[in-house]
Amino acid sequence: MTGAGGQRNVVNWLALGLLAAVTVTAAWMLARQDRAPALEHSALGFDGLVVWLALDGMDTRRFLGRGPLSGDGVGLRILPLYDTDLDAFGGRNFEPEGAYLADTQRNMFRHVVTMKAETLPTLVVLPKWRDGVRLVGVTHPEFLIARERGAADPVASEVDAADADTADAGTDAAEADTAASDPSPDEGSQTRFGRPDADEDRHSQPVIYVEPELLAIGDTGWETLDVSGFADGMARLYAPQWMTLPEGCEALIGVPERALLGRCEFDDLSYWVLSDPDLLNNHGLTQAGNADLARQLVRRLADGGDVLVDYSTAVFLTATPDEHQRSWADMARMFEPPFTWLWLAGGGLLVLLLWRAGLRGRPLIAVFEHGHGAARQVALRAQARLMRNAQADGALIRTLVANRRQALAKAWLGRERRTGHAFQRTVALLRLKDRELAARLTDIFDRADALPDRIRQDVAIDALADVEHVYQQALELA
């Protein structure tokens, strides 16, 4: 009976656990259906590039900013930007329609980009798409950032430029005289590239990252671009995004007025800039020979080093990394004042909780509760001597059984034994663990209570052995 009941309980618990696991899994899958993919895994992410370069044999990893960063062996840091304004903190638009047209998916500041470019060879990838591409997984002309905000494309506006040459020369001369006589307040202080003028000390101000100016995207559609000057193959891009490089930058793919890839060098600051992220991101790698071009580009820029795709928006590696190294002294500071008093208070609270729990239930260490006091021990010895002299072995066994009942109640119930019917509740608890032992304990104790005062010696020995044996078994299960 006991084995069959235990087996049924195990089966019931297994079935309940399996049902709970299925329920949790189903709820998790339903919740993920309505969630937009993470930026790293979406069409705008670069996780596909990490996998592709790793399959090609290059040591490539990504960094999300959730731990320490080591720059040892890194030959190229790919830094995708998802912020169109590095000088302002733009909040996300959580409206249903505004979320699809949000220009910024992840905020970043200009000084962060500057410090990242100072510490590792960095390829800055400019933003092109709004958040709608991530949310719906489809490219659309309305999701292009530079379609209306960028500067005019010199190639697309050649006709307008030719017409502008026939404008009135007198008007231009008048405007030039006005500009010469009344300079703007910003003129002469700092150029549009964030660098001091030639008359000022070039080392008086720090060099900062300068983003190129994106050109407006006119006609949208798929285009095939020849990049033979930098890599072997043709790139296939949807609505290619071009840029105008600032002073101090050279075009690696294209020309400075209309470049796809450029190299910028300002004193101690140097970095590469890629205007169209579709050449490297998850969306672009699936098009034509873009994957092979991406492999050639990254391998050439990395120059045999490791590749790091950096999604973090804070500086985790500085030009002097020793400042941020951790040691055991940092952990030791957690045990100095005022934290010392907090640790002592916590230890005192733990001792108090254990002591109070021991009083409410069974004591953890009951050193002073074994046996009886001196007066009680003298009385028990005297009573036992009288019973032995009177040859009342039955009465002596009945007294022993009463003491064993009290000992079992104390072991099983602790302080709760004082509420009454202690032995009956002890047997009920014992029955939950071993029904046969509970029945045998009750039967042996009842037969011992029924013994007369005077019994034969062999009967007393057998009864005493049965009482002690069943008592020890019940005590072990407490």
N, C-alpha and C positions, 0 to 999 in steps of 0.2 A: 504493500500500500504506500509506504513512504517513498520507495523508488519510483513508482508510477506517478505519484503526485509531483515529485521533483522534476521528472522528465516533462510532464505537461507544463509546468511553470517555465522551464527553459524554452520550450517551443513557443509559448505565448509571448515571452519576452523577445525572442528572435523575430517573430512575426510583427510585433509592435515596432521594433527597431527598423525593420525593413520598410514598413509603411511610412515611418517618419522620414527615412532617407529618401524614399521616392517622392514624398510631398515636398521636402526641401529642394530637391533637384528640379522638380517641375516648376516650383515658384521661382527659382533662380533663373531657369531658362525663359520663363515668361517675362521676367523683369528685364532680361538682357535684350529681348526682342524690341522693346520700346526705347532702348538706350542708343544714343548716337555713338559711333565708334570713337575710341580715344584718338587724340590728334596724331600720336605716333603711328597708329595702325591704319589711319584713314588714308584717303588719296593724297592728302597734304603732307603725310609723314615720310620718314626716311628709313623706316625699319626694313623695307624691302632692299634698300641699298646695303644695309648691314649684312643681311643674309647673302646677297649676291656677291659682295666682295669677299665674304668668308668662304663661300664655295669656290671662289677663284684662287684661294690660298693666301689672301691678305689677312693680317691680324686686325680685325675690326670689332669695335664694341660701341655701345651707346651709353650715354650718361644722362640720367634724369635729375641729378641733383639731390639724391637721397642718401648720400654717403660720401666718404672721402674720395678725392680725385687725385690720381697720380699721373704726372706728365712724363714719366720715364718712357722713352722709346716712341713717343707719339710724334709722327711725322706730319700729320695733318689733322686739324680740328675742323670739322664741317659744322658750321653754326647757322642753322636755319632761323631766319627772323620771321616772326608772326605779328609784328607790331609796325604800323605805318608811321608812328610818331614817337621817336625815341626820346623826345624832350618833354613828354607829358604822360601822365598816368591816365589812360582812358579806361573807363569802366565798361564792363560787358553789358550788352543790351539783351535783356531776357524776355522782351516782347516776342510773340510768335513770329511776326513778320520781320522785325528788326534783327533778330538773331541770325537770319539767313544772309543779311547784308552787312554784318559786322566786319569791319576791316581788320580788327585786332582780335586774334585768338589767344595770344599769350603776351602779356606786357613785358617790356624790357627797356632799360635805360641806356643812354649813350655811353656813360662811363663804364657800364658793365661790358658792353661790346668792346670798348677800348682796352680794358684790362685783359679780356680774353685774347684779343689780338696781340697784346704785348707778351703774354706768357707762352703761347704756342703758335706755330704756323697755322693760320686760320683762313678758311674759305667762308666768307659771309654770303649767304644765299638770301636774296631779297624776296619780300612777299609779293605774291601775284594774285592769289585767290581770296575771296571772302569766305566766311564760315559756312556758307550754304553748300560748298563742295563737300565739306566734312559731314554735314548733317544729312544730305540726301545722296551723296556718292555720285553725283552727276555734274559735269562741267557745263556751264551756261554763260553766254556773254554778259548777263547781268551780274554774274559773280566775279567779274574781273575788276581788280582794284584800280588799275591805271587807265581804264578805258576813258574816263572823263577827267581824272585828276592829274594825269601826267602832262609833261610838256609836249609841244607839237613835235611830231616825227619829221625830221628834215627830209627824209626820202619821200614820205607821203605828201609833203607840202612843197615840192619843188616848183610846182606851177604857181602857187601863191607867192613864193619867194621871187620868182621872175617878175610877177606883176608888181611886187613891192618896189623893185628897182626903178620903175617908171614913175614913182611918186614925186611930188613936188620937192625939189632940192631946197627951195627956200624955207619950207616948213621944217626940214631937218636941221638946217643951219640955225634957225631961231631956237629950236629946242635945245641944240647943243650949247648956244650962248646962255640960255636960261639955266641949264644944268651946271655950266662952269661958274656962273656968278652966284648961284645959290645951292651949294652942295647940301646933300641930305645929312641929318645928324649922325647917321651911322657910318657915313663915309670917312675913311681915314683912321677908323678905330680898329676894325677887324673885317676881313674879307668874308665872302659868303661861304668859304670852305672852313671856317673856324680857325684860321691861322693869322697871326699878326702881320701887319704890313712890313715892307722891306725896310722902312725907316726905323722901325722898332726892333728891340732885341728879340730875336726869334726864340731865345731860351727863357724869356720872361713868362711865357704862358705855356701850359702843358699841351702837347699834341693830342688831339682827340680823333675819334673815328669820324669820317666824313662819308655819308652815303651819297651815291651818285643820284642824278636826277632821272627818274623814269620817264620814258617817252609814252605819249598817249597811244592807245591801241585803236586803230581805225577799223578796218575790215577784219572780221573774225573768221577763222577757218583754219584748216590744217595747212601747214607750210613745211617744205623740206629745205633745210639750210645746209650749206656746204661749209664744213669746219675743217677742211683739208689743211689749212695753215697751222692748225694746232693738233689735230688728231685725224686718224684715218676713218672715213665713213661720212654718213649724212645723218643729220638730226631731224627728227619729225616732231614738230611742236604745234600745239593748238594756240593760235593768236600769240605769236612770239612776243615776248616783252623785252624791249631794248632799253638801253640806258645811255646817258651822256656822262662821260667820266670827268671828274674835276681835275684841276691842275695837280700834277704830281702823280698821275695814274697813266698807265699805258694799256692799250687794248691788246689782248691776246687773241680774241676772236672778234672780228669786226674792226671798226675804226673808233677813235675816241668820241666822235659825235654820235655814233650808233654802234654800241658794243654789246656783246653778249657775255664776255668774260674779260676781266681786267685785273691788273696788278697795280696796287697803290703803295707808295713809299713816302713817308713823311718822317725825316730824321730817324728816330729810334722805333717808329711804328710802321709796320708793313703788313699787308694782308691782300688776299685775292677777293674779288667780288664777282658773283654770278647773278645776272639780272633775271634769268628765267629759271625758277626752281623745277620746272617740268623736265629738265634734263636729268635730274637726280632723284626726284621724289617717287613715291609709289605709283602715282598716276603716269608719269612720263616713262618709267622704266619698261612699261609694257608696250611701248610704241616703237615699231620698226627696229632700227639699230641703236636706240638710245642706251640700252643696257651696255652694249659694247663700248660706246663712246664714254659712258660714265666710268667704266672700268679703266679706260685709257687715261681719262682726265685725272681721276683720283690717284692712280698709280704714278702719274708724272708729277703731280703736286706733292704727294707724300714722300717721294724720293726714297723709297725703301723702308720707311718707317711705318708705325701702326697708324690706323685711322680711327678717329674718335668722332662719333656723331653726338653733338652736345645739345640736348634739349633744355638744359638748365637756364634759369633767368637770373642767377646770382653768381658772384665770383667765388669759386671753390678752390682756385689755384692762383696764387699771386706770383709776382716776379721774384719774391723772396719767400719761398715755401716754408723756410724754417720757422717763420713767425706763427704758423698754424699747425705745427706738429704737436702731437699729443704725447704725454709721458705719464708715469705713475704719480708724479707730483700733482698733476691736474686732478686725479682722483683723490689724492690725500687731502686736497683742499676741501673736499666735501665733508671731512670729519673734523675740521677746525671750527672754532667758534665763529659765528653763532650756531653752526650746524651741530656742534657737539651737544648742545643742550637739547636739540630736537631728537638726536639719536638716544640720549639718556631718557627723555620723556617717553619715547616710543618703547624702549626696553622696559621701563617701569609699567607702562600700560599693558604690555604683554604679560608680565608677571602677575599683575592684578587680575587679568582676564583668566589666566590659568588657575590661579588660586580660587577665584569665585566659581569657576566651572567645576573645580574639584569639590567645593562645598555643596553645590546644587546636585551633583550626581555622585558617582563613585569616585572617591579620592584617587589621584594619580599615584601617590605614595602614602600608604597608611601605616607609618612606622609605629605610631603610638596607639593603634587600635587593635593590635593583636593581643589575645589573652585577656585576663581580668586584673583588677586591682588586687592589692595585697590582702585586704579584708575578704574579698570575694573568694580568692584562692584558698584561704584558710578554711572558710566555710565549706567549700566544695571538697576539700581533702577530708574534713571531719565527717561529712555526709557519706563520702565513699567508704571511709573506714568503718562506719557503723553498718553500712549495707553489707560489706564483705564479712564483718564479724557475725552479722545476723544471717549470713548465707542467702541474702535477698538479691540474687543475680538478676532476676527478672525486673525488679524495680530499678536496679542500676542501669540496665539496658534501656528502659523506658526514659530515664533521665538523660542518657546519652543521646537518644533519638530526638528528644526535645531540643537539646543543644545543637544538634546537627540541623534541625529545621531552621533555627535562628541563624546559624552560620550560612546556610544556603540562601536564605532571604536577604541577608546582608550582602552576599556576593552578587546576587542577581538584581536586587532592587536598590541597593544603596540606602539613602535616606528615605526613600519612598516606602520602605518596609514598615514605617511607623503609622501608616494610614489604616491599617487593619487588614485581616485576611492575607497576611504576607505569604504564608506557605502556599495557599491556593493559587495566588497570582504567580508565585515562583514555578509551580508545576505547570501552569498554563503557558508561561514563557518557554519552559523546557520542552513542552509538547510541540512547540513550533519548530524546534531543532531536531528532536528525536522522540517520536511518539512512543516507541518501545521502551526507552529508558525512563520516560516519565511514568508509564504504567507500572514498570517494575519497581521504581522508587516508591510510588504510593503503596503498592502491595507489600513491600518489605517493611516499610515504616508502620503500616497498619497492623501487620502480624506481630511486630515488636511491641506495639502498644497493647496488644491483647495477651501478652505473656503474663503469667501469675508472678507473685513476688518470689516464690521458691521454685526453681527449676533445676533439672539435672545439669551437670557441668558440660556434657557434650552438646546439649541443646543450647546452652548459653554461648558456647564457643562458635557453633554454627550461626546462630542469630547475630552475634557480634561481627563475624566475618562478612555476612551478607550486608549488614548496615554500613560497615566501613567501605566495602567495595562499591556499592551503588552511590554512596556519598561522594567518593573521590571522582567517579565518572561524571556526576552532575556538577561537581565543582570545576572540573576541567572545561566544561562547556560554558561556564559563566563569562 
